[in-house]
Amino acid sequence: METQEMRQSISTSNWAFVSLNNIEELLQCPVCYDFMHCPIYQCRNGHTICLSCKLRVKNKCPSCRQQMDDDIRCLLLEKIAELVKVSCKYEEYGCPEIIPYSKKLKHENSCDFKPYNCPRSTLGCCFSGDISTILSHLTNHHMAEIINDSNFRRRFPIAHIRHDQSCSTWIPYVSHCFGEYFCLHAEATFLKEVAPVYMAFVYFMGKETDASKYRYRLEIEGNGRKFIFEGIPQSLRENRTRIKDRGDALIVTRSLPHLLERKTRTRRFEISVQIWNIQPTSSG
């Protein structure tokens, strides 16, 4: 028979469980739905809001519409935020970390288990996932070709783009070598939104810290001319626009491929790709 002590024990256990389960809900901003970090503000009726949203709503509480003072902070939630430890939001992707809530955002921004965006994310594709699902997505949706070699050549059609187009990309090529995957990205685009150019670079499909172990070389040649670019593979987390703005890629003017092309019916230019490991594994 259930005693009063048993009922009290069960009730206490459930309360503790519910409290821990809903702690992140308490720390969620009612406007942006992101988790609040110090400073956390509240209105006179006790409704809380994060700093950026407080400024966005012009100090008017979104819950009760009362004007919020500049100096009323919710010290209790700020203290909870300092003491509570939570799982990384990428736990479902394999992250085992239990971290202080106050360091949650910093950890998640650099978490190795954070899903990767499709290499064509800046071109409108919203797909994300781990490396294996990205590879499957590239082959199934972007018709990518997998090449089991660190040295290969591929030909690209000479393309013309209008100023009302941001860029024109070609089918991605994925190289599988050294136990890793690399993606050759090539496009016709505009430099500084004015000059039409062709741009090519190599993505490293793995942890950002591992990209520096490799180097790559892109080469185009023809009619006695040769142009070479060597660099470090770009992290798959890197933004294509930033890569272009830095000039950290093989970038040639639109007229150059015409000088290099051979006289064939299909107007194409060829890129030679070489990838190597600067930290080779020891054998034996």
N, C-alpha and C positions, 0 to 999 in steps of 0.2 A: 504493500500500500504506500502511496506517495506521501511523504511527510512534508511538513511546512518547510523544514530545512532543505529538503531536496528541491522543492519548488523555488525557494529563494536562490539556491545554487544555480538551477537551470536559468532562472530569470537573469541573474547576474552574468552568467556566461554568455547568454544571447545578447545582452546589452553591450558587453565588451566586443563581441564579434561584429555587431551592427555598427558600433562606433568606429572600429578600425576599417570596416568595409566602406563606410561612407565619408571617411576623412577627406578624400580627394574632392568629393562633392561639396563639402563645406568650403574648400579652398578654391572652388571654381568661380570665376568672375561671371556674373549674370548677363554681361553684355557681349564679351568676346568669347566666352566659354573656355578661355585658356586658364591655367592655374595661376593664382595670384601669388606674388612674391613681395617681400618688403620693399616699399611701404604699402600696407593695405589700409584703405580708407573706409569709413562708414558714415552714414547719415545719423541724425539724432534719433531715428527709429531703429538703428542697429543694422540697416542693410549695408552690405559690404560691396566694394568695387575696387578694381585694380587702378593703378595710377594713370596709365595711358587712357583707359576708358573714362576715368573721372574728368580728364581734360577734354576728351572727345564729346562728352555730354554736357560740357560747360558747367560742371559742378551741380547738376540737377540729378537727384537720385532717380535712377530708372525704375525703381520698384514703387516708391511712394510719391515721386515727383517733388519732394521737398528739396530746398536749397541745401547744399552740403558745405560745411565749413572747411577751410583749408587745413586745419590743425587737428581734426578728430580722426585718430587712427584706431584701428581694431588691434590692440596690443595682444589680445588673447590669440587671435588667429596668427599673428606674426610669430608668437611664441610657439604655437603648434607647428608652424612651418619650419621652425628651427629644429624642433625635436623629432618630428615624425620621419620615419624612413619608409620609402616606397619602392616598388619595382619599376624598372625601366619600362617605358611604354612599348619598347621593342622586344619585350619578353617573349611574345609569340614567334619571333624570328630567331630566338635562341639566346638572347642576352640574359645572363644569370645574375646581374648586379642588383643589389639592394642598396639604395643610396639615400643620403639625407635629402629631404624634400627641397631644401634650399639650394641643392646642387643638381636638382633634377634636369633643368633646362640645359645647363652647361654640359652635363653628361650626354644627354640625348642628342645634342647638336653634333657631337663627335663620336657617337656610339658606332662601333664597328658593325653592329647588327642592324643599323638603320637601313631601310630598303633603298635600293638604287633606283634612280629615275631612268627611263628609257633614254638612250643617247639622242633620241629625237624629241626630247621633252620640250626644248625651246622652239621646236617647229610645230607644236600642237599636240604631240602625243602625251597623254597623261598617265601612261602605264608605269607602275613601279613594282619592285619585288626583289628577291635575292638574285644572285648571279644566274642560277640555273633557270629561274623563271624568265629573267631578262633575255637569256639566250634563246629560249623557246619562243618568246614573244618576237624577237628580231627575225627569226627564221620563218615563223608562221604569218606574221603581220607586215613585216617590212622586207620580206623575201631575201634576207641576208644569206650570204654564202659562207660556210665554215671551211677554212683552209687549214689543214694540219701541217703547217710549215712556218718557219720564221722568216723565210725569204719568198717573195712572190711578186708577180706583176699583174696589174689589172688596167684595162683600157676604159676610158670614160668619154662619152660623147661631148663635143664642144657645144656648150649651151649658151643661149642668149636670154637674159632676163630684163624685164622692164623695171622702171623705177617704182612702179606700184606693187612690185613683188619684193618680199624681204630677201628671199634666196631660193635657189633651186638645188636640191640634193640628189645624189645618186644612191643606188643600192649600197648598203653598208657591207663591208667584208670583215669577217671575224677570223683572226689568226689564233690557232690553238698551238702553243709551244711553251716549253719550259714548265709544263703543268699549269699554265695560266691562259687567260683569254685576253686578246687585244682586238680593238675594233678600229678599222680604218674609216675615217669620216672625210668625205670630200663634197664640196659644194661650190656653186657659183653664187656670189653674193656681192654686196657693196661695201667698200671700205670707207668709214666715216660717212656712210649714207650717200656717197657721191661717186667714187671711183669703182667701176665694175672690176671684180677680181675673181680668181679661182683660189680656193683655200682647201688645204688638206692637213690632217693631223691624226695622231693615233691615241685612242683612249685605252687606259689600263682598266680592265674589268675585275677589280678586286680592292683590297684595302688600300687607302691612300698612302699609308706608310710603306707599302711594298712597291709602289710605282717607281720610287727612286732607285730600285735595284736594276732597272732596265733602261736601255737607250734604243732609239730607233732612227732610221735614216730613210728619207723620202727623196727620190731622184726622178727628174723628168729630163729627157734629152731628145735631140733630133736635129737633123740638118747641121751637124757640127756644133751644136750648142748643148750645154748641160747645166742644170740648176739642181742644187742639193740643199736639203735642210736636215739637220740633226738635232735631236732634242730628247727630253724625258717624256715618256708617255703621260698624257693628261689623266688625272683621276676622273672616273665616271661621274663623280659628284661635282666636277668643275662645270661652270656655266660656259656654253659655247660662245656667247657674246663677249665674255671677259677674255676668252682665249683669243678671239679675233682682235679685240681692242689692244691687247698686249702685243699682238703680232707674233705670238708663240706658235707658229705653224708655217707650213710651206704656203706662201702667198705670192701669186704671180698675176700680172695684169692680164686683162682679157685678150689682148693682142698676141701675147706670147705663145699660146698653144698653136696659133695659126702659123707661126714661124717654125714650130717644131713638128707639126703634123706631116705625115707622109701623104703623098698624093693618092688617096683612095676615095672610093665613093662614099664611104662612111667616115665622116670627119670626127676623128677621135685623137686623144692624146693618152700616153701611157705613163703610169706611175709605178716605179719600182720601190718595193718596201723591204727593209731589212730590220729585224729586231734582234737584240742580243742582251745577254745577262752580264752585267758588270761585276756580279758577285757569284761566279760559278760555284756550284756545289762540288765538294771534294769527292773524288771517286776512290773506291776501295777503302 
